Amino acid sequence: MSARIRTVVCVVLAGIALGCPPPAGAGDAEHGRADSGAPAAAPFWVDPESAAARQVRKWRREGRGEDAELLERIAGRPGATWPGWEDPRADVARAVAGAAEAGGRAVLVAYNIPHRDCGQHSAGGAVDAAAYRAWIGAFADAIGDGPALVVLEPDAVAHMVAGCTPPEYHAERLELLSGAVSRLKQHPGTEVYLDAGHSNWISNVGDVARSLRAAGVDRADGFALNVSNFQTTESEIRYGRRLSELLGGARFVIDTSRNGNGPLRGGAADAWCNPPGRALGRPPTTRTGVEGVAAYLWIKRPGDSDGTCRGGPPAGRWWPRYALGLARATAANDREASGG
């Protein structure tokens, strides 16, 4: 690895720069502070060239020091890497190498299943099963022996169970997910968590559990909840425990990236898409203090758009105004919790 790359690689290890998670039952807006400043265990890679980090540097050059300081709440935290849909190798290799150099782990999202997202804002995916197998193989090869945690195919199982993925694609999707688990787990340094939706989506956890089993969760390290959503950590813990019981005690991870104020109230159909007034949630950590919860992660990168709703750019595109809103709301929560 070149000296230049080494200088921009960083990781947040135990006791450095991250807030420790509050005990279970604290941390979301209704319970108080979501972004504590005390140490925590979060051995995940912080990308020094993330969109948030670049925005901080830009705003400092422009004299927007206060906004840049607020945005450090995002830039200084470890977020997931979502590798390219055409060829994932460069993105995966860079994240894994950076994490390995600093003694941590990369958090990666494999998101390229055929017929993805039911034709919505993130529609697309691999053109067919053969293309997906080649893509996930390239993804796994790029990890190599490096340290990585992979969240596998957000929404892929839940969309089948919810009924928006046509039935004729179900058997192929389950086979592809199961094959992806096996392919990724050929690498002993890789943890794999199959996505399982969130607590406010599918009430019949038995249906979710059956699909997860068919997708190979028994060979994975567990399942993931709340990816790119806003449900409270407490609701995800309750839901995760119900699902875990049906899966023989499987562990799970929770995306806390934007759930500091919970979901948008009022029943709007697009409450998941760039909702206003949201805040950052519990910082990434493996020290959750909750049995069965393997980690809190920032899987959705705070500030990346959910889609072209509410004036946002296309899904996955960096949106500085929304990122700043998340940081401001979090700062307000912190002041309120401290009595300031």
C-alpha positions in Angstrom: 0.0 0.0 0.0 1.4 3.4 -0.9 2.4 6.0 1.7 -0.3 8.3 0.4 -3.1 5.8 1.0 -1.7 5.0 4.4 -1.9 8.6 5.4 -5.6 8.8 4.6 -6.7 5.5 6.2 -8.1 5.7 9.7 -10.2 3.5 11.9 -12.0 4.1 15.1 -10.9 1.7 17.7 -12.0 1.2 21.3 -11.6 4.3 23.3 -11.0 6.7 20.4 -13.5 9.4 19.2 -16.8 7.5 19.3 -19.6 7.9 21.7 -20.4 4.9 23.8 -23.9 3.5 23.3 -26.4 4.4 26.0 -28.0 1.4 27.8 -30.9 -0.3 26.1 -33.8 2.0 26.3 -31.8 5.1 25.9 -30.4 7.0 23.0 -33.4 7.6 20.7 -35.0 11.0 20.8 -37.8 10.0 23.2 -35.3 8.7 25.7 -32.7 11.5 25.4 -29.2 11.8 24.0 -28.4 9.8 20.9 -24.8 10.9 20.3 -22.7 10.7 23.5 -19.1 11.7 23.4 -17.7 8.9 25.7 -15.5 6.1 24.4 -17.0 3.0 22.7 -15.9 -0.2 21.0 -16.3 0.4 17.3 -13.4 -1.3 15.3 -14.8 -0.2 12.0 -13.1 1.8 9.2 -13.7 5.5 8.9 -13.3 6.6 5.3 -11.2 9.7 5.2 -12.4 10.4 1.6 -16.1 9.9 2.3 -18.5 12.5 0.8 -19.0 13.9 4.3 -15.3 14.2 4.9 -14.8 16.0 1.6 -17.7 18.3 2.5 -16.2 19.2 5.8 -13.0 20.2 4.1 -14.8 22.2 1.5 -16.9 24.1 4.0 -13.8 24.9 6.1 -12.2 26.4 3.0 -15.3 28.5 2.4 -15.4 29.8 6.0 -18.4 27.7 7.0 -16.7 26.5 10.2 -19.8 26.0 12.3 -21.5 23.8 9.6 -18.2 21.9 9.1 -18.0 21.2 12.8 -21.6 19.9 12.9 -20.9 17.7 9.9 -17.9 16.1 11.7 -20.6 14.1 13.6 -21.0 12.2 10.3 -17.5 12.4 8.8 -15.8 11.1 11.9 -18.0 8.0 12.2 -17.5 4.7 10.4 -20.1 4.2 7.7 -20.7 1.4 5.3 -19.3 1.2 1.8 -21.8 0.4 -1.0 -19.6 -1.0 -3.8 -20.3 -0.2 -7.5 -22.9 -2.2 -9.3 -20.8 -2.6 -12.5 -17.6 -3.8 -10.8 -17.4 -3.9 -7.0 -13.7 -4.8 -6.8 -12.0 -1.4 -6.4 -14.4 -0.2 -3.8 -14.3 -3.4 -1.8 -10.5 -3.7 -2.0 -10.0 -0.1 -0.9 -12.2 -0.4 2.1 -10.8 -3.7 3.2 -7.2 -2.6 2.7 -7.8 0.6 4.7 -9.4 -1.3 7.6 -6.7 -3.9 7.6 -4.0 -1.3 7.7 -5.5 0.3 10.7 -6.4 -2.9 12.5 -10.2 -2.7 12.1 -12.9 -4.0 9.8 -14.7 -2.7 6.7 -18.5 -2.6 6.7 -19.7 -3.4 3.2 -23.2 -3.7 1.6 -23.8 -6.1 -1.2 -26.7 -4.6 -3.1 -27.1 -5.9 -6.7 -29.7 -8.6 -6.7 -31.7 -8.9 -9.9 -35.1 -7.1 -10.0 -33.9 -5.0 -7.1 -36.2 -2.6 -5.1 -39.4 -3.5 -6.9 -38.9 -0.8 -9.6 -38.7 2.0 -7.1 -36.0 4.6 -6.5 -33.1 2.1 -6.4 -34.4 -0.2 -9.2 -32.0 -2.2 -11.2 -29.5 -4.8 -10.1 -27.7 -7.5 -12.0 -29.2 -8.3 -15.4 -29.6 -12.0 -14.6 -28.6 -14.8 -12.2 -25.3 -15.5 -14.0 -24.3 -11.8 -13.8 -25.1 -11.7 -10.1 -23.0 -14.8 -9.4 -20.1 -13.2 -11.2 -20.6 -9.9 -9.3 -20.8 -11.5 -5.9 -17.8 -13.6 -6.7 -15.8 -10.5 -7.6 -17.0 -8.9 -4.4 -15.8 -11.8 -2.3 -12.5 -12.1 -4.1 -11.8 -8.5 -3.4 -12.3 -9.1 0.3 -9.7 -11.9 0.2 -8.4 -12.5 3.7 -9.2 -9.0 4.9 -11.5 -8.2 7.8 -15.0 -7.4 6.7 -18.6 -7.3 7.7 -21.1 -7.7 4.9 -24.8 -6.7 4.9 -26.3 -8.9 2.2 -29.0 -7.5 -0.1 -31.1 -4.9 1.7 -34.9 -5.5 1.1 -34.4 -8.6 -1.0 -36.1 -11.0 1.5 -38.6 -8.5 2.8 -39.8 -7.5 -0.7 -40.5 -11.2 -1.4 -42.5 -11.6 1.8 -44.3 -8.3 1.4 -45.4 -9.4 -2.1 -43.9 -6.7 -4.3 -41.3 -9.0 -5.9 -43.2 -11.1 -8.4 -43.5 -14.8 -7.4 -41.8 -16.0 -10.5 -38.5 -14.5 -9.2 -38.7 -15.9 -5.7 -37.0 -19.3 -6.2 -34.1 -17.7 -8.1 -33.7 -15.0 -5.5 -33.5 -17.4 -2.6 -31.0 -19.5 -4.5 -28.8 -16.5 -5.3 -28.9 -15.3 -1.7 -28.0 -18.7 -0.4 -25.2 -19.0 -2.9 -23.9 -15.5 -2.0 -23.8 -16.5 1.7 -21.7 -19.6 0.8 -19.4 -17.6 -1.5 -18.7 -14.9 1.0 -18.2 -17.3 3.9 -15.4 -19.0 2.0 -13.4 -16.1 3.4 -12.8 -16.7 7.1 -12.4 -13.0 8.0 -15.8 -12.1 6.6 -19.0 -11.8 8.7 -22.3 -11.9 6.7 -25.7 -10.6 7.9 -28.7 -11.2 5.7 -31.1 -8.3 5.5 -34.5 -8.9 7.2 -36.4 -5.6 6.8 -37.5 -3.7 9.9 -40.1 -3.8 12.7 -42.7 -1.6 11.0 -42.9 -3.6 7.7 -43.9 -7.2 8.0 -45.8 -8.3 11.2 -45.6 -12.0 10.5 -42.1 -12.8 11.6 -42.7 -16.5 10.8 -42.8 -15.7 7.1 -39.6 -13.7 7.4 -37.9 -16.4 9.3 -38.8 -19.1 6.7 -37.5 -17.0 3.9 -34.3 -16.2 5.7 -33.7 -19.9 6.3 -34.2 -20.6 2.6 -31.8 -17.8 1.9 -29.0 -19.4 3.9 -29.1 -17.5 7.2 -28.1 -20.6 9.1 -24.7 -20.4 7.3 -24.4 -16.7 7.8 -23.5 -14.8 11.0 -27.1 -13.5 11.5 -29.4 -10.9 10.1 -29.6 -7.1 9.7 -32.5 -4.8 10.6 -33.6 -1.2 9.8 -31.2 -0.7 6.9 -31.8 2.7 5.4 -34.8 3.2 7.7 -35.7 5.2 10.8 -37.3 2.8 13.3 -36.2 3.2 16.8 -33.5 1.0 18.2 -35.8 -0.3 20.9 -38.4 -1.4 18.4 -35.7 -3.1 16.3 -34.4 -4.9 19.4 -37.9 -6.2 20.2 -38.5 -7.3 16.6 -35.1 -8.8 16.3 -35.5 -10.9 19.4 -38.8 -12.3 18.1 -37.2 -13.2 14.8 -34.1 -14.6 16.5 -36.1 -17.0 18.6 -37.5 -18.5 15.3 -33.9 -18.8 14.0 -32.3 -20.7 16.8 -30.9 -17.6 18.5 -29.3 -15.9 15.5 -27.6 -12.6 16.3 -28.4 -9.4 14.5 -27.1 -6.0 13.7 -29.2 -2.7 13.6 -28.7 0.3 11.3 -28.9 3.3 13.7 -27.6 5.8 11.2 -30.6 8.0 11.1 -33.0 6.8 13.8 -32.2 9.3 16.5 -35.7 10.8 16.3 -37.4 7.6 15.2 -39.7 7.4 12.1 -41.7 10.3 10.6 -45.1 10.3 12.2 -48.4 10.8 10.5 -48.6 7.8 8.2 -47.2 9.3 5.1 -46.7 6.7 2.4 -43.2 8.0 1.7 -42.2 8.3 5.3 -39.0 6.3 4.5 -37.8 8.7 1.8 -35.8 11.7 3.0 -38.2 12.5 5.9 -37.6 15.9 7.5 -36.6 16.3 11.1 -34.7 13.1 11.6 -31.4 12.8 13.6 -28.4 10.6 13.8 -28.8 7.5 16.1 -26.4 5.6 18.3 -22.8 5.6 17.1 -21.5 2.4 15.5 -20.2 0.0 18.1 -19.9 -3.7 18.9 -20.4 -2.9 22.6 -24.2 -2.9 22.5 -24.9 -4.2 26.0 -27.8 -6.1 24.5 -27.8 -9.8 24.3 -28.1 -11.0 20.7 -27.3 -7.6 19.2 -23.9 -8.0 17.5 -23.5 -4.3 16.6 -25.1 -1.0 15.9 -23.9 0.1 12.5 -24.3 3.1 10.2 -25.2 1.1 7.1 -27.0 3.8 5.3 -24.5 6.6 5.0 -26.1 9.7 6.6 -26.6 12.4 4.0 -27.0 10.0 1.1 -30.4 10.6 -0.5 -33.2 8.0 -0.4 -34.4 9.1 -3.8 -35.9 12.1 -5.7 -38.6 12.7 -3.1 -38.8 15.9 -1.0 -36.4 17.7 -3.4 -33.6 15.1 -3.0 -31.1 13.9 -5.7 -31.2 10.4 -7.0 -31.0 7.5 -4.5 -27.5 7.1 -3.1 -26.3 10.6 -4.1 -24.7 12.8 -1.4 -27.1 15.6 -0.3 -25.2 18.1 2.0 -28.4 19.9 3.0 -30.0 16.8 4.4 -26.8 15.7 6.1 -26.5 19.0 7.8 -30.1 18.7 9.0 -29.4 15.3 10.6 -26.4 16.8 12.4 -28.2 19.9 13.6 -31.1 17.8 14.9 -28.6 15.6 16.8 -26.9 18.6 18.3 -30.3 19.9 19.4 -31.1 16.5 21.0 -27.7 16.6 22.8 -28.3 20.1 24.2 -31.8 19.1 25.4 -30.5 16.0 27.1 -27.8 17.9 28.9 -30.1 20.7 29.9 -28.3 23.2 27.8 
